[in-house]
Amino acid sequence: MKARAEEKRTKAHPALETIKARIAERLEAAGLSGREASVRAKLGLTYANDILGGRSLNPTRETLAKLGAVLDTDADYFFGAQETPRLPPSNLAPARSQVIAETLIPAATIPLFQIGLTDPDGFFRLNEDRRSNYSSPLISNRDAFALTVPDDCMAPRYRIGEVVVVSPSKPVVYGGFALIRQTDDRVAIRQIVTISTDKITVRCLNVEGDIDIPRSQVKSLERIIGSCELV
């Protein structure tokens, strides 16, 4: 292993003369000395001059890329693999651009309900006349919808005026947050404590004590999506 490392260090790179010539060319174009360029590239004091003087025979792509960043060129130019110092952005790695484009999730538009005052019991209605659109690249579930938080019952988790996203098709979890929809279609944002056969126990974060809601009054539980989740 040690012998191979020594051989690599002492064996000249096949493109060494091209590398030397193009480093000298780019130094002149940048108006920099070998020392200045090496320091700016954080490669020590003598990196470029060692190559030019024949003291470094096998520079790596990684270090030449760092030097190239200072001298406005690509590593492939030093190796002679490209004819111009810097390829224009439109010609750079079409495959990579395609991969990036394919991984982007198109933004979905879902309904957003602007909520005003709640009823005295903390529940409210999702009124169609206060409906607008909301877009986010994290949303792909088309049955999701968003609403503004109407009060500070769930502070500091959700504060008044914030937008939360609801995904009815995602399962509700204990300790998680959900939109409780009653049989009269009024809703409220609450933390789910327990679900039993006769009642659902929920919690407001800014008051002490849990609240029991009879199962007979609950039409559905619809999950509030966290900011780190994909809808």
C-alpha positions as CSV (number, residue, x, y, z in Angstrom):
1,M,0.0,0.0,0.0
2,K,2.8,2.4,0.9
3,A,4.7,1.5,-2.2
4,R,1.6,2.3,-4.4
5,A,1.2,5.6,-2.7
6,E,4.9,6.4,-3.3
7,E,4.6,5.4,-6.9
8,K,1.6,7.6,-7.4
9,R,3.4,10.5,-5.9
10,T,6.5,10.1,-8.1
11,K,4.9,9.1,-11.3
12,A,4.0,12.0,-13.6
13,H,0.4,12.5,-14.7
14,P,0.0,11.7,-18.4
15,A,-1.4,15.2,-18.9
16,L,1.2,17.0,-16.7
17,E,2.5,19.2,-19.5
18,T,-1.0,20.3,-20.4
19,I,-1.8,21.0,-16.8
20,K,1.3,23.1,-16.4
21,A,0.7,25.1,-19.5
22,R,-2.9,25.8,-18.7
23,I,-2.2,26.7,-15.1
24,A,0.4,29.3,-16.3
25,E,-2.1,30.6,-18.9
26,R,-4.9,31.0,-16.3
27,L,-2.5,32.7,-13.8
28,E,-1.6,35.2,-16.4
29,A,-5.2,35.8,-17.3
30,A,-6.1,36.3,-13.7
31,G,-3.1,38.5,-13.0
32,L,-2.1,36.3,-10.1
33,S,1.1,34.7,-9.0
34,G,1.2,31.0,-8.3
35,R,1.6,31.8,-4.6
36,E,-1.4,34.1,-4.6
37,A,-3.6,31.6,-6.4
38,S,-2.6,28.8,-4.1
39,V,-3.3,30.8,-1.0
40,R,-6.7,31.9,-2.3
41,A,-7.6,28.3,-3.1
42,K,-6.5,27.3,0.4
43,L,-3.9,24.8,-1.0
44,G,-0.9,26.2,0.9
45,L,1.8,28.6,-0.3
46,T,3.4,26.6,-3.1
47,Y,0.8,24.3,-4.7
48,A,0.7,26.0,-8.1
49,N,4.5,26.7,-8.2
50,D,5.3,23.1,-7.3
51,I,3.4,21.9,-10.3
52,L,4.9,24.5,-12.6
53,G,8.4,23.7,-11.3
54,G,8.0,20.0,-11.7
55,R,8.1,19.3,-7.9
56,S,4.5,18.0,-7.9
57,L,4.0,15.4,-10.7
58,N,0.5,14.0,-10.1
59,P,-2.0,16.7,-9.0
60,T,-5.5,15.4,-8.2
61,R,-8.8,16.5,-9.7
62,E,-10.0,17.7,-6.3
63,T,-7.1,20.1,-5.8
64,L,-7.1,21.3,-9.4
65,A,-10.8,22.0,-9.1
66,K,-10.1,24.2,-6.0
67,L,-7.4,26.1,-8.0
68,G,-9.7,26.3,-11.0
69,A,-12.4,28.0,-8.8
70,V,-9.8,30.8,-8.2
71,L,-8.7,31.0,-11.8
72,D,-12.2,30.9,-13.3
73,T,-11.9,27.6,-15.0
74,D,-12.9,24.0,-14.7
75,A,-10.7,21.1,-13.7
76,D,-11.3,19.4,-17.1
77,Y,-9.7,22.4,-18.8
78,F,-6.4,21.7,-16.8
79,F,-6.5,18.1,-17.9
80,G,-7.1,19.0,-21.5
81,A,-10.6,17.4,-21.6
82,Q,-12.3,20.6,-22.6
83,E,-11.1,23.3,-25.0
84,T,-12.5,26.4,-23.3
85,P,-11.6,27.5,-19.7
86,R,-15.2,27.6,-18.6
87,L,-18.2,25.9,-20.1
88,P,-21.3,28.1,-20.2
89,P,-24.1,27.1,-17.8
90,S,-26.4,26.0,-20.6
91,N,-23.9,23.3,-21.6
92,L,-23.2,22.0,-18.1
93,A,-24.3,18.4,-17.4
94,P,-27.7,18.1,-19.1
95,A,-28.2,14.8,-17.2
96,R,-27.8,16.6,-13.9
97,S,-30.3,19.3,-14.9
98,Q,-32.8,16.6,-15.9
99,V,-32.4,14.8,-12.5
100,I,-32.9,18.0,-10.6
101,A,-36.0,18.8,-12.6
102,E,-37.4,15.3,-12.1
103,T,-37.0,15.5,-8.3
104,L,-38.9,18.8,-7.9
105,I,-42.4,18.3,-6.7
106,P,-44.8,20.7,-8.5
107,A,-46.7,22.9,-6.1
108,A,-50.3,21.9,-5.5
109,T,-53.1,24.3,-4.9
110,I,-55.6,23.5,-2.2
111,P,-58.4,25.4,-0.5
112,L,-57.5,27.8,2.2
113,F,-60.3,28.8,4.7
114,Q,-59.8,32.2,6.4
115,I,-61.3,31.8,9.9
116,G,-62.8,34.6,11.9
117,L,-64.2,34.3,15.4
118,T,-64.9,31.0,16.9
119,D,-68.2,30.0,18.6
120,P,-68.3,30.3,22.4
121,D,-67.3,26.6,22.7
122,G,-64.2,27.1,20.5
123,F,-65.6,25.4,17.4
124,F,-66.1,27.1,14.0
125,R,-67.3,26.6,10.5
126,L,-65.3,26.4,7.3
127,N,-67.3,29.0,5.3
128,E,-67.1,28.8,1.5
129,D,-67.4,32.6,1.2
130,R,-64.1,32.9,3.1
131,R,-62.3,30.4,0.9
132,S,-59.2,31.2,-1.2
133,N,-56.3,29.2,-2.7
134,Y,-53.1,28.1,-1.0
135,S,-50.0,26.6,-2.8
136,S,-47.1,24.7,-1.5
137,P,-44.4,22.4,-3.1
138,L,-44.8,20.0,-0.1
139,I,-48.4,19.2,-0.9
140,S,-49.3,16.4,-3.3
141,N,-52.4,15.0,-1.6
142,R,-55.3,16.6,-3.4
143,D,-57.8,16.1,-0.6
144,A,-55.8,18.3,1.7
145,F,-56.9,21.8,2.7
146,A,-55.6,24.7,4.8
147,L,-57.0,27.0,7.3
148,T,-55.9,29.9,9.4
149,V,-55.7,29.3,13.2
150,P,-58.5,31.4,14.8
151,D,-57.3,31.6,18.4
152,D,-54.4,30.8,20.7
153,C,-55.9,27.7,22.2
154,M,-53.1,25.6,20.7
155,A,-50.2,28.1,21.4
156,P,-47.3,27.9,21.4
157,R,-47.6,25.0,18.8
158,Y,-50.0,26.9,16.6
159,R,-50.6,30.6,17.1
160,I,-53.5,32.8,15.9
161,G,-53.2,33.7,12.2
162,E,-50.9,30.8,11.2
163,V,-51.8,28.6,8.3
164,V,-52.1,24.9,9.1
165,V,-52.6,22.1,6.5
166,V,-55.1,19.3,7.1
167,S,-54.9,15.9,5.4
168,P,-58.1,13.9,6.0
169,S,-56.6,10.7,4.5
170,K,-53.6,10.5,7.0
171,P,-54.2,8.6,10.2
172,V,-54.4,10.6,13.4
173,V,-51.9,9.6,16.1
174,Y,-52.1,9.9,19.9
175,G,-50.4,13.1,21.0
176,G,-50.7,14.5,17.6
177,F,-52.9,17.3,16.4
178,A,-56.1,17.0,14.5
179,L,-59.1,18.9,13.2
180,I,-62.1,17.6,15.1
181,R,-65.2,17.7,13.0
182,Q,-68.5,17.4,14.8
183,T,-71.7,16.1,13.5
184,D,-72.9,19.7,12.9
185,D,-69.8,20.1,10.7
186,R,-68.2,22.7,13.0
187,V,-64.5,22.0,13.6
188,A,-61.7,22.8,16.1
189,I,-58.0,22.2,16.3
190,R,-57.0,20.1,19.2
191,Q,-54.3,17.7,20.5
192,I,-55.5,14.1,20.7
193,V,-55.0,12.5,24.1
194,T,-57.0,9.3,23.9
195,I,-59.7,7.7,21.7
196,S,-62.1,5.3,23.3
197,T,-65.4,3.6,22.3
198,D,-67.5,6.3,24.0
199,K,-65.4,9.4,24.0
200,I,-62.5,11.3,22.5
201,T,-60.2,13.1,25.0
202,V,-58.6,16.3,23.6
203,R,-56.4,19.0,25.0
204,C,-55.9,22.8,24.5
205,L,-52.3,23.7,25.1
206,N,-53.0,27.1,26.8
207,V,-55.4,25.8,29.5
208,E,-55.1,23.1,32.1
209,G,-57.2,20.0,32.1
210,D,-58.3,17.7,29.2
211,I,-61.7,17.8,27.6
212,D,-63.9,14.8,26.8
213,I,-66.1,14.9,23.7
214,P,-68.7,12.1,23.3
215,R,-68.0,9.9,20.3
216,S,-71.6,10.4,19.2
217,Q,-70.8,14.1,18.6
218,V,-67.7,13.5,16.5
219,K,-68.0,13.0,12.7
220,S,-64.3,12.6,12.0
221,L,-60.7,13.4,13.1
222,E,-58.5,14.9,10.3
223,R,-54.8,15.1,10.8
224,I,-53.0,18.4,11.1
225,I,-49.7,18.0,9.1
226,G,-46.4,19.1,10.7
227,S,-44.1,21.4,8.8
228,C,-41.6,18.5,8.3
229,E,-44.1,16.2,6.7
230,L,-45.0,15.7,3.1
231,V,-48.7,15.9,2.6
